[in-house]
Amino acid sequence: MSNPLDFSGRVVLVTGGGKGIGKGIAETFLAAGARVIICGRSEPDYLPESEGHQATFIHCDVREFDQIEQCLAQVKEHFGRLDVCVNNAAVAPHASLLEERVEVWDTVYGVNCRGTFLMTQAAARVMIEQGEGGRIINFSSGVSQKGSAGAAAYASSRAATEAFGRVAAIELA
């Protein structure tokens, strides 16, 4: 069965694409013909590949503006453009509200919210500069609406990501 999606010639950046959902996203875009870049804090054990094309890895901590700028500069240098940015990177530790440590809370918000904001802002600038626009996809979770014991930081960070995404969509449309 052929893939109904055709991303031939498109360049897709997936944050946190080395494992889990992000890996599946990267594999799906590869299978659709895209050139895929995975960025993350550590290189994955396995880079997704499809039909002889392998994803490229770029080291990038999405909490750090300078690293995002360097990552996108590498994307432009090696691929010439950016068509899709998938903000998938996230951390989701579990602890009860009374036992949650502020350092963990800060890490969750740093990756899930700050990282999504910084990457969206930087990717949007690249896409606008290209003159053709692009797509930015921000991932969230159902726990942001229904809550879950032991997930105060994660659930609230995902709700914030959703609110940010609505604002970004309005402003960038």
N, C-alpha and C positions, 0 to 999 in steps of 0.2 A: 504494500500500500504506500503510495507516495505521500509526502508531507504536504499538506495544503498551505503551509506557510512558506513563503519564499523570502529569505533575508539575504540572498546572494549579493555580495558586494557591500553589505551593511556591516558596521562596526558596533559591537555591543560590549559594554563594560558591566560586569556583575561584581558587586562588592560581596565579600563573604561567599564566593562561588566555589570554594574548594571542597565543600562537603554538604551533606543534607539537601535541603531545598535548593540552595544556591547551585550546587553541583547539577541537580536536575534541570535547573533553568539554563545553565551553561550548555549542557548536553542538548537540550531542546533547540536552542539557538544555533548550535553547531550543526545539528541535523537539518536545520532549515537553511544552511548555507552561509551563515554569518561568520565573520571573523570575531572571535570572542576573547576578551581580556578578563581575567579574574584578578581582582585585587584583594589583598588581605594582609593581616599582620604576620602570618607565617605561610610559607609555601606548602601547598597540599602534597600529600604523599603521591597523589595521582592527579594528572591534569586530564579533564575530559577530552575525548576525541570522537570524531565522526567522519567517516569516509575519507580518511587520510589527513584530516585537518585536526590539529590539536590546539586547545586553548593556550593562550599566553598568560604567564603570571607576572604581575608587577607588585612588588612589596609596597603596601600603603596602609597606614593606620588611619582610618577615616576620622579619628578624633583630632588629627593634626592637619591644619590648613596647608602648611608647607609641603607635607607629603602628598596631599591631594593635588596640589598644583604641579608637583613633580610627576605624579602619576599621569595626569592629563596631558602634560607636555610630552611624555613618552608616547602616549596614545597618538597624539597628533603627529609626532615625528615618525613613528613606525607605521601608522595606518592612515594618516592624512585626514582623519575625520572622526567624529563620534556621532552615531545615529541613535543609540539607545543606551540609557544608563539605568541599571536595575539596582536600587538601594535595598539590598537583602541582608547585609551584615547586621548581626544582632547578638546580644548576649542575654541569657535568660536564666540566671541563677534563682534558686528557690530558697526562701527563708521566711519564717513567720514575721509578721509586722513588728513584733516586740523584740525579735532577735536580729533583724536586718541591720547590717553595719553601713554607716554612711559612705564608707569607701566603695562598697559594692554598689550602693545606690548611684553614686557618682559615675562609676564605670558603666553601669547600665544606661544611664542618661547620656553619657559621653558617646558611646557607640550608637545607641538606638536613635537618639534625638539629634545631638550635635553632629554626628557623622552624617546622618541623612540630610540635615540642613546644609552642611558644608559641601557635600558632594553634589547636592541638587543645585546649589548656587553656582559652583564652579562648572558643572556640566552644562547648565543652562547658558552660561556665558559662552562656552565653546560652541554650542549649537546655534546660538544667535549670531555669533561671529561668522559662522559658516554660511549664513543666509538661507539655510534650508530647514531650520528647526530640527526637531527630533522628538524623542519620547523619553520621559523620565517616569520610572515605575517605583513606587515606594511600597515596601511590604509591611504588613501589620499582622494582627492576630485577632481571632474572635474573643480571646481573653480580654481584649481592650474594652469590650462592651459588657461582658457578663461577669468578669472578675474571676478570681480563683485563689483559694487559700495558698499562701506562700509565694504569691506572684505580684505583690504590691508594686515593686519597682518595674518589673517587666510590663504588667498590664497598663500601668499609668503611662509608661514611656511609649507604648504602642498607641494609646489614645492620643497622646501628644503628636505622634507621627502622623496620625490620620488628620488631625486638625491642621497641622502644617501642610500636608498634602493638598487639602482643600484650598488653603490660601495660595499656595504655589500655583495651583491649577488656574485660579482666577487671575493672578497677576501675570502668568506666563502665556495665557491663552492668546 
